[in-house]
């Protein structure tokens, strides 16, 4: 994360300028655009922050990434010491007593990733809302609808978020199949049209395996309760 990718034949400066111009066209002001890049910089810098194990139940900052931690605090507008504290410890209040518990390396990295994901999600939602407000109009004489299907992806390491994304895409594909194929075929049969040769990939078993009773999601809920 945060490393620079050099793509031969691509002019990154020109592409950056094009994106900045597109933001202005979409109704994003210059100060808001600068804020977007600031937030993106914060996320990229934070992802470069690494924690080392400090025994079985504690973690500490890897000394080689101190500059990235300082930059993260600068971009977020908070103290980098506070960021380090929040990533390596948690505060529990029970019956009026405050207990500070240290976090191990895995939980410290999870805390870092959670902040990055929440920040990115909020930023993405704001950009969508801003663009929607800009293009919203009562005088609409034409429109374009886009449907993204067959979006199932499988990586070497698949997170829970990827499972949710895949389930959403498969459910959308199932909805598409139901309306475009199944219902249309039923109408054709009712009208006496031969549709016996029409074959389409049915992903119903995949959806049921993940979301039905006894499926993957139900098993995960059961494990979380235990």
QUIDACOR-V495100 format. One record per backbone hydrogen bond with DSSP energy under -1.0 kcal/mol. CO is the residue of the C=O (numbers start at 1). NH is the residue of the N-H. Records with the same first field share a line. If there is no record, write none. Layout:
CO = NH + NH
This chain:
7 = 10
11 = 15
12 = 16
13 = 17
14 = 18
15 = 19
16 = 20
17 = 21
18 = 22
19 = 23
20 = 24
21 = 25
22 = 26
23 = 28
24 = 27
29 = 33
30 = 34
31 = 35
32 = 36
33 = 37
34 = 38
35 = 39
36 = 40
37 = 41
38 = 42
39 = 43
40 = 44
41 = 45
42 = 46
43 = 47
45 = 48
46 = 49
50 = 62
52 = 60
58 = 54
60 = 52
62 = 65
63 = 66
65 = 69
66 = 70
67 = 71
68 = 72
69 = 73
70 = 74
71 = 75
72 = 76
73 = 77 + 78
79 = 83
80 = 84
81 = 85
82 = 86
83 = 87
84 = 88
88 = 103
90 = 101
92 = 99
94 = 97
97 = 94
99 = 92
101 = 90
104 = 108
105 = 109
106 = 110
107 = 111
108 = 112
109 = 113
110 = 114
111 = 115
112 = 116
113 = 117
114 = 118
115 = 119
116 = 120
117 = 121
118 = 122
119 = 123
120 = 124
121 = 125
122 = 126
123 = 127
124 = 128
125 = 129
126 = 130
127 = 131
128 = 132
129 = 133
130 = 134
131 = 135
132 = 136
138 = 140
159 = 163
160 = 164
161 = 165
162 = 166
163 = 167
164 = 168
165 = 169
166 = 170
167 = 171
168 = 172
169 = 173
170 = 174
171 = 175
172 = 176
173 = 177
174 = 178
175 = 179
176 = 180
177 = 181 + 182
178 = 183
181 = 185
182 = 186
183 = 187
184 = 188
185 = 189
186 = 190
187 = 191
188 = 193
189 = 192
195 = 198
203 = 207
204 = 208
205 = 209
206 = 210
207 = 211
208 = 212
209 = 216
210 = 217
212 = 215
215 = 219
216 = 220
217 = 221
218 = 222
219 = 223
220 = 224
221 = 225
222 = 226
